Amino acid sequence: MFPLAQILHQKGFKLTGSDNNETETLELVRKMGIPVYMGQRAENIGDADLIVYSSAIMADNPELTAARSSGAPVLERKDLLGLVTTWYNSAICFCGTHGKTTATSLAAQILHEWGNDFGCVIGGKLPIIGGSGRVGSSDIMVCEADEYVDTFLKLSPDIAVILNIDSDHMEYFKTLENLKNSFNKFASNATKCVIYNGGDQNTRDAAEPISGKEKITFGWEKTNDYYPEILKREGLLTEFEVYFRGEKLFKTELHIAGKHNILNALAATAAARFVGVPSEVCARGIAAFRGALRRFEKIAEIGGATICDDYGHHPTEIAATLSAAKELGFKRIIAVHQPFTYSRTARLLKDFAEALSLADEVVLTEIMGSREKNTYDIHSSDLCAITPNCVLTPTFEECIDYLKGHIRPGDLVITLGCGDIYKVAKGLARALGAKI
């Protein structure tokens, strides 16, 4: 909701909001002069002309119930986001099971380097734009397009980018075939171009049947339109060359962990060049990028240990993050994970255990149910029981206390999850004496 709040505020709309949890995002919203109520109650809607709610809000929420009986129009977030994408003639919409925020942020960084006054909606906070959303004055926007409950089918993409397709949100899609069909529908809605991962079979299944518009591929293989050549990898730095249909475009360097992020840089490059960004600007933008917040974000270095935070909440994402961490030379990697939603945890329990086992030690907190009720009878203790070297600390306070007494010089402690597990990383840093 935050990027949309930023965009509407910049457009001059008068906003109010509500939430159930104090967060750093709410602090930023309040600094914009937007009143935010803590707790959701019927009276919060006041005399609003339009009420917008997120998919995380349950149907019996008292504020949503009051909104629907108020006579004012009521939109879900995806409907408003879809409307915003129609304001631009070159809406670049990045979709995929993994990497959306990083690829969208890389594209934003490149456009910023170009000097374009672009619009954007990003799922994470990007320092160069001071948040997650901006209106801009050009006809270009970059937008993160989420497949959850077919949210992205509400958008109006001009350039659709598919990063990858992996089994997720199966409580909604039921089958991988249904999931691929949704990605196909989304990409088919693009008015100008479809850019897709030619090295991912699921993505090819979704994109290759599409006709009537330009199609561009990226991937590791030289059969793709865009492909890289890695020259050097050293810690967080990867130096590589980018090729387009056999021609070398540029050499650049990426300063974020994980080989998989090179593909995100390729996707961003393909989209940026399609809207006219010169190759040398793409190279500068990639080299200037230092990551979106909550994507392998360094929180503190203290007492010889490093504390980081990452948004990874699917086994594939967790495995990619921990694999990248293992290449950085730490003595121990301690993964601190807050599972998100009961359905995902139940369905992918063994996959989570396998991914987390890449760490030397694992600390779990209780599952964040978010939009769900625990009809699955699943608990973090079930995951802990099948994960090697794992301990369960149900509350954040217990988690911080455990880590404070356990952390040693040379350790990397990395919090993982898309809920509010970042509070553990920051709480631990403060408990150890870091000033953040």
Buried (B, 14 or more C-beta within 10 A) or exposed (E): BBBBBBBBBBEEEEBEBBBEEEEEBBEBBEEEEBEBBEEBEBEBBEEBEEBBBEBEBEEEBEBBEBBBEBEBEBBBBBEBBBBBBEBBEBBBBBBBBBBBBBBBBBBBBBBBBBEBEBBBBBBBBBEBBEBBBBBBEBBBBBBBBBBEBBBBBBBBBBBBBBBBBBBBBBBBBEEBEEBBBBBBBBBBBBEBBBBBBBBBEBBBBBBBEBEEBEBBBBBBEEEBBBBBEEEEBEEBEBBBBBBBEEEEBBEBBBBBBBBBBBBBBBBBBBBBBBBEBEBEBBBBBBBBBBBBBBBBBBBBEBEEBBBBBBBBBBBBBBBBBBBBBBBBEBEBBBBBBBBBBBBBBBBBBEBBBBBBBBBBBBBBBBBBBEBBEBEBEBBBEBBBEBBEEBBBBBEBEBBBBBBEEBBEEEBBBBBBBBBBBBBBBBBBBBBBEBEE
